[in-house]
Amino acid sequence: MKFKKILSIAMLLFSIAFISCGDGDEVAQKANDEVLNDSETLSTNLVNNPSSATEADMENAARLVFTDTVHDFGNLTDGEVVEYEFEYKNAGKKEIIITNAKGSCGCTVPEYDTKPIAPGATGSMKVTFDSKGKIGYNEKKVDITTNGFPQKYMLVILATVN
């Protein structure tokens, strides 16, 4: 009797595994479609991958340089909403694109331009902090991802909420 239960469970697991494998071709095709854009050329997400770049590639890569990466708002009143603009420059030799910027919590919201930033061009990223319910010392981060080198950047805002 125990053998029949084990055999039944094994057959059931085998059947589920066998049936679930049928979507592999569809998933692979979808991944290939995402790599190619409308003109059937490679997406820049693959071409501009600094993690596989050589030393010479890194010297010629796009690179953001921030004027400052930490801003202290000082003492705030609970519920106060403040903002700060972190200024940057593309110090690289190629265009750079900010592909993502995300605050460490919902109270910290970055705003950024998704258009390419030319070599030598400047810009800024506005970060808004909502202090509502954030009593005490706060250290919030904004993680930034680009197609340049380095690929990741971090901005920090500080505040003490009373």
URFEN-V610487 format. One record per residue. N is the residue number from 1. RES is the residue in one letter. D_FIRST is the distance of its C-alpha to the first C-alpha in Angstrom with 1 decimal. Layout:
N_RES_D_FIRST / N_RES_D_FIRST
//
This chain:
1_M_0.0 / 2_K_3.8 / 3_F_5.4 / 4_K_5.2 / 5_K_6.6 / 6_I_8.9 / 7_L_9.9 / 8_S_10.7 / 9_I_12.7 / 10_A_14.4 / 11_M_15.5 / 12_L_16.8 / 13_L_18.7 / 14_F_20.1 / 15_S_21.2 / 16_I_23.0 / 17_A_24.6 / 18_F_25.8 / 19_I_27.2 / 20_S_29.0 / 21_C_30.8 / 22_G_32.9 / 23_D_35.5 / 24_G_36.8 / 25_D_39.8 / 26_E_40.9 / 27_V_40.7 / 28_A_42.6 / 29_Q_45.3 / 30_K_45.8 / 31_A_46.3 / 32_N_48.8 / 33_D_50.6 / 34_E_51.1 / 35_V_52.6 / 36_L_55.2 / 37_N_57.7 / 38_D_59.6 / 39_S_61.9 / 40_E_59.0 / 41_T_60.1 / 42_L_58.1 / 43_S_57.7 / 44_T_59.7 / 45_N_56.6 / 46_L_55.8 / 47_V_59.4 / 48_N_60.5 / 49_N_57.7 / 50_P_59.6 / 51_S_56.6 / 52_S_57.1 / 53_A_60.9 / 54_T_63.2 / 55_E_65.9 / 56_A_68.5 / 57_D_66.4 / 58_M_66.1 / 59_E_69.9 / 60_N_70.3 / 61_A_67.5 / 62_A_67.9 / 63_R_68.0 / 64_L_68.4 / 65_V_70.6 / 66_F_70.5 / 67_T_73.7 / 68_D_71.6 / 69_T_67.8 / 70_V_68.0 / 71_H_69.7 / 72_D_70.2 / 73_F_70.9 / 74_G_71.9 / 75_N_71.8 / 76_L_70.5 / 77_T_70.3 / 78_D_66.9 / 79_G_66.4 / 80_E_68.9 / 81_V_68.0 / 82_V_69.6 / 83_E_69.6 / 84_Y_70.7 / 85_E_71.3 / 86_F_70.3 / 87_E_72.7 / 88_Y_71.8 / 89_K_73.3 / 90_N_71.9 / 91_A_73.3 / 92_G_71.6 / 93_K_72.9 / 94_K_70.5 / 95_E_69.4 / 96_I_66.6 / 97_I_64.2 / 98_I_62.5 / 99_T_59.1 / 100_N_57.6 / 101_A_58.7 / 102_K_56.5 / 103_G_57.3 / 104_S_55.1 / 105_C_54.8 / 106_G_55.8 / 107_C_59.1 / 108_T_60.3 / 109_V_60.9 / 110_P_62.5 / 111_E_64.6 / 112_Y_65.3 / 113_D_66.7 / 114_T_64.4 / 115_K_67.3 / 116_P_68.0 / 117_I_70.4 / 118_A_73.1 / 119_P_74.2 / 120_G_76.7 / 121_A_75.8 / 122_T_75.1 / 123_G_72.9 / 124_S_71.2 / 125_M_67.9 / 126_K_68.2 / 127_V_65.7 / 128_T_65.6 / 129_F_64.3 / 130_D_63.7 / 131_S_64.1 / 132_K_62.8 / 133_G_60.5 / 134_K_60.8 / 135_I_62.8 / 136_G_63.6 / 137_Y_63.7 / 138_N_62.0 / 139_E_61.4 / 140_K_60.0 / 141_K_59.3 / 142_V_59.6 / 143_D_57.7 / 144_I_59.4 / 145_T_58.1 / 146_T_60.6 / 147_N_61.0 / 148_G_63.4 / 149_F_63.5 / 150_P_62.2 / 151_Q_59.6 / 152_K_58.8 / 153_Y_61.3 / 154_M_61.1 / 155_L_63.5 / 156_V_63.6 / 157_I_65.1 / 158_L_65.9 / 159_A_66.9 / 160_T_67.3 / 161_V_66.7 / 162_N_68.5
//
